[in-house]
Amino acid sequence: MSKILIRGAKVLGGEPQDVLIEGENIVATGTGLDAEGATVIEAAGQVLLPGLVDLHTHLREPGREDSETVLTGTKAAAVGGFTAVHAMANTFPVADTAGVVEQVWRLGKESGYCDVQPVGAVTVGLEGKQLAELGAMHDSAAGVKVFSDDGKCVDDAVIMRRALEYVKAFDGVVAQHAQEPRLTEGAQMNEGVVSAELGLGGWPAVAEESIIARDVLLAAHVGSRVHICHLSTAGSVEIVRWAKSKGWDVTAEVTPHHLLLTDELVRTYNPVYKVNPPLRTEADVMALREALADGTIDCVATDHAPHPHEDKDCEWAAAAMGIVGLETALSVVQQTMVDTGLLDWAGVADRMSRRPAAIGRLEGHGRPVSAGEPANLTLVDPAYRGAVDPAGFASRSRNTPYEGRELPGRVTHTFLRGRATVVDGKLA
């Protein structure tokens, strides 16, 4: 049984401690732990977190292996400090049956770089017309608990109600991509001053907010759980805050890019900034940061959306929407939340590990860094500063908005059940 001693790390940013791992578990924490027979990692100045959990990852396999595969996506996740990801259902074929979610789950088992929990589609073919095999996907080997048509909105209120009612039977959750389709026909960017000046079709905030308002009311009516994907506007924050004040079972996520980037970047017409939902205003960004800090927004989720070069290196109107995010997420959160004083590292552990694992009902992840717990861990050097170079990404795609931008922090080690998947910043 392998032994690893992490020496002098700041657990959740606190006082330096030693952490001893044997096999798949943490067996001791403290100071001056015995290192006999152990591989020693000198971690002075570094922060030790529970392994990060992403509720919203597009791994593209099956069907779009030119963008990403389960193997390359989980490598990217490990480099970013993640030990578990939830794989969205908009694959080809769609993950709307037990057979497809089991395929994705088994590919995750084979990859070995992080745990892959498939997300099942809410409706057949993501078409919004009839419920998919929710019960069969839950009862499959993949044990699906999260269902989403992400990429598309479940815009039919009756279908959404039925889905919320159905998942109650096994404590599932419906994760909604909040986008009223009629209000966003032809939309290219956030509706506002910049879209008016550029003459690009506007994507109004109310297209997101109206769906969120409807769905929190539906969830309350049927007594079910709803999760809001990639919340992006100040108005959406207020609706979620109100729903939570009522005691309703509503959770929400925000992406790293919506915590940092604004619609002013669209003035460059660089399609790397084209994303769904669109980049919003500075006021929205500030509201999202405050809501993540006060817990109104529960967690950070990457919405890692890889695309091949030809789908992004084209004119704005023709470009695909999406950003790769697994390998830069923690750095962006450090810059926007930790370095600004809005969150401490314990807060980061809560928003990027504990809460997403709890929402997804993912056992063994999001656990405390203490004896007897699974050794799913991330070691980060917060003092590091470096420019983002997508040429070195583990992801198969390179569509990052951060190329050349200096970001803080670097994951030096990632451990999945005691096995190092990343050592000194490189894949093991």
N, C-alpha and C positions, 0 to 999 in steps of 0.2 A: 504494500500500500504506500503510495507516494506521500511525502510530507513536504509542505511548503511553509516557510515562515516569512510573513510580511512584517518587516521590522520598522517601527517608528512612523507608521502612517497616521495621519489625522483622520480618525474614523468619523465620518459625517462632518468633517471640518473641525472636530474638537481636539482634545489633548492627544499627543502622540501615543500610540499603543502598538503592541505587537499582536499579530493575528496568526494563529497556527492552524493550518489546514492539514487534515489527514484524510486521504481518500476523497470522498465527495462532500465532506462536511467540515465546518469550522469546529475545532475541538477545544480551543482556548483563546481568550483575549486577555491582555494585561501588559505588564512591562517585565522585561528581563526573562522572557520565556525561553525554555531550553530549545536550542536549535540543532541538537545532535541528530544526524542523519537526514536533516531537512535541507532542501534548496532554499537559500536565503535571498530575499529580495529587499535591498536597502531602499526604503521608501520615505526617508526624511523629507519633509516639505510637501509631500504628496497627500492627496485626499482619497480616502477609501470609501466607496459608495456601494450599496447593493447593486447588482447588475441591473442595467437599465432595461425597461420594458416599453416597447412601442405598440400602441393600440392600432396603428394605421400605417401599414407598409404595403406597397405594391411590388410583388416579386415577379409578376408577369408570366410565370410558368404555371400551367401549360399555355402555349400558343404564341407568346411574344418573346421567345428566347433571344431574339436579336436585341431586346432592350435589357433584359435581366433574366437570370435563372435563380432558382431557390439557392443553389450553391453560391453564386456570385453575390446575391443579395444578403445571404447570411454572413458571408465574409465581410461585406461592408458593414453589416450590423455589429459584428464583433469588433472591428476596428473603431467603431463609434462608441463602444462600451456597452452594447446591448447584449443581453443573454436570452431575450425572448422577443419575438415580434409576432404581430397578428397580420396574417396575409390576406389582403382584400380579395373579393370574389370576382372582380371584373377581368377574368382571364378568358382564354378561348380554348375549350369551351368554358362557359361560366361555371363557377363553383356553386351550382344550385342543386346538386345531388350528393348523396352519400359517397358515390364512387369518386367524384372529382375532389371533394374535400379530403378523402382518405389518400388520394394520390399526392396531394400537396403535403399532407401530414407526413407521409412516408418519405417523400423527398427531403423534408426537413430533418427527419431522423437520420437519413443517410448523409446529409451534409455535415452535421456534427459541429458547426460553428456557433449555432444558437438554437434554442427551441423555436419551432414554428407552429403557431396555433392558427389554423385556417378560420377565416370569417366566411360564413355562408351567405349566399344571396337571399334577400327577402322575397323576391319575386322571380318567377321562371324567366331565364334569359335576361334579367334586369329590365324587363319590358313593362313592369308596373301593372300587369293585368291580372295575374293570379299568383297566389302564394306558392313559393317553392317548398321542397320537402324539408321543412324546418325540423320536424320531429325525427325524421330519418337521419338528417345530418347530425343532430345532437346525439342520437343513439349509436352513431358510427364509431369506429376506432378513433376518429379525430375529436370526438366529444365537443362539438361546436356549441359555444355559448353566446357568441356575438354574431349578429346578422346585419348585413348592410348591402344596399344597392349602390354603394359609393361610386361616384362618377356620374350617377344619376340620382335624382330625388324620388322617393316614394311619394308622389304628389297626390295620389288618390286617397282621400281621407278615410274611406271605408277600408281599403286595403291596409293602410297604416294601422287603423284600429284593430283589424283582425290579426295582424302580425303581433301587435302589442299584447293582445289577449292570448295568442297561441304560446308565446315564449314564457308566459307566467308559469306554465306547467313544469318547466325545468329551470326556473330562475335565470332565463336568458335575458338578453338586452338587444334592442333594436338601435343601431347606430345610424342616424339620419344625416344624409348629405342634403343640407337645407338650401334648396335652390328652386324657387317657383319657376317652372320652365317657360311659361308665357311671358313673364316679366324679364326674362334674360335671352329671348330670341335675338340672335345676331350680336349679342354683347361681346365686347372685346377687352374691356377693362372696367375698373370702378367708375360708376357714374358720378361725375362731379366736375370741378373746375378744369382739371387736366383733360378729361375726356372731351369736354366741350371745346377746349383750345385745340386739341389734336384732331377732332372730328372723328373719333372712334366711338363705336356703339357702347353705350353705358350700361353697366351692371349695377342696378340700384341696391342699396343696403336693404331696402324693404323686401326684396326677393328672398333674402336669407331670413330676415326677422319674422316675416309673416308665417313661414313654415315652422320656425321654432315655436312661435306663439301657439299655433295650432297643435303642434305635437306635444308640448308640455301639458296642454289642456286634455288632450286625448289620453296621455299617460296617466294623468291624475284621475280621469274618468273611469279607466279600467283597472287602475291600481297596478300599473306595470312599470318597467324600467325603460327609459329612453336616454340615449347618449347622443350628444350633438357633436358631429364631426367638424373639424377645422373652423371653429367659430371665428368670425373676422371683423365684426363691427361693434361699435360702442352700444348701439341699440340692442344687439343680440345679448351683450353682457347684462343689460338691465332686465331683459326678459328672463334670462336664466337666474339672475339674482332674485327676482320676484318669485319665480317658481320654487326656488329653494326655501325662500322665506315661508312658503305655504307648507313645507315639509314633504313636497313631492319628490319622487325618486328620479331626479334629473341630474345628469352629469354632462360635462363638456370638456372639449380639448381645444388647444390652440397649437398652431405649427410654429417652429422657430422663425420661419421667414415672415410670418405675420407679426412677430414680436420685434422685427428689426427693419424691414423694408417697407417703402411707401410707394404710392402710385406715381410719385414724381419721377421714378426711375423709368417709367414707360416712355418718357420723352425721348429716350435713346432709341426707341423702336427695336430694342434688342429682345428677341423672343424668349431669351432665358428668363425674363421677368414675367412671362405670360403663365398664369397659374389659376387654378380653380379652387376656392373662390379667389377673386383677383386681389392684388395688393391694394390696400385701402389708404386712408389719409393718416397723417401724423397724429391727429386726435384719436383715431381708432387705435393706432399702435399703443399710445399711452394708456388708453382705457383697457386694452388687453393685458398689458403688463400689470396694471394695478389689480385687475381681476384675478390674474394668476397668483399674485402675491397674497391677496386676501382670501383665496380659496374658492371664489365664485367659479372660476375655471379650474377644474380638477387636475388637469394634467397637460403635459406637452406631448404631442404626437407628431411624427415627422411628415406624414403624407408623402413619404419617399416615392417619387413618381418618375422612374427612369424612362428615357426616350432615346432612340438612336439618333445619331448626328443629323441625318437627313430630315428628321421630323421637327428639329428645332432650328437648324441653320437654313432658314428660308424667310420669306416675308412674313410680317407679323400676323396678318389675317389667316394665313395658311398653317401657321405653326401649331403644334400640339401644346396643350396646357400641362404644366408640371415641372417639378424641381426635384433633384435628388437631395436627400437630406440626412441619411443615416450617419454619414461620416463627419458631419459638421454640426449636428444638433446640439451636443453638449457645449461646444465652444460658443455657439450663438446664445444659448441660455446663460452661460457664464457672463458674456458681454452685456446682455440686456437685463439680466436679473440679479446676478451675484455682484458683479463689479459696480452696479448702480446702487447696491444696498437694499434692493427690494426683497431678495431671498438670501438666506444663508445656505450652506451646503446641505444641512439637514432638510431644508425646504426643497432643495433640488432632488434629494433622495425621495422625498414624499411625492413630488409632482412627476418625476420621471421613472419611478420604480414602484413604490408602495401603492399609490392610487391607481395607476393603469393596470397593475396586476389584480387589484381588488375589483375593478370594473369588469375586467375580462374573466374574473373567477379563475385566475391562473395560479395553481398551487406551486409552491416551491420557489416563487419569485416575489420580489418586493418584500423580502423578509428582513428582520433586523440583522445587523452585523454582530452576532453573538454566538457563543458556544451552543452546539446542537443544531444550528441552522445550516441549510445547504450552502455550499461555498460558491454561490453565484455572485461575483464581485467585480467591481471596476475600480481601477487605480488611475487617478488623473493627476497630472502635473499642472496646477493652475498658473504657475509662473511662466509657462511657455508662451511665446508669441511667435507666430509664423504666418506667412502668406499661404493661402489655399492654392494648391496645385492639383487640379483634377487629373492630370496625367498619372498621378500616383494613386488614384482611387482604386479600391478593390471592386467597386461596382462596375458593371459592364458599360454603364452610361456615364456621361460627363456633363449633363445639363445642370450645372450649378450656377447660381447667381453670385457666388462668392469668389470666383477665380481672381487671383491676385490680391484679394482683400486680406488684410492681417486680422486674424482672430486669435483670442486667447485660449490657453488650455490645450492639453493633448492627453489622450488616453494612452497610458504606457503599458498597462496590462489589463486583460479581461480573463476572468475565470468562469467556466461553465461546469458546475458541480465538481470543483476542485481541479479541473484540467485547464491549463492555460491555452486560450485560443489566440491571444495576442501577447507578445513579449517584446518589451522595449519599443512599442509602437508599431510592430510588424506582426503579420499573421504567423502564428506558431506552425 
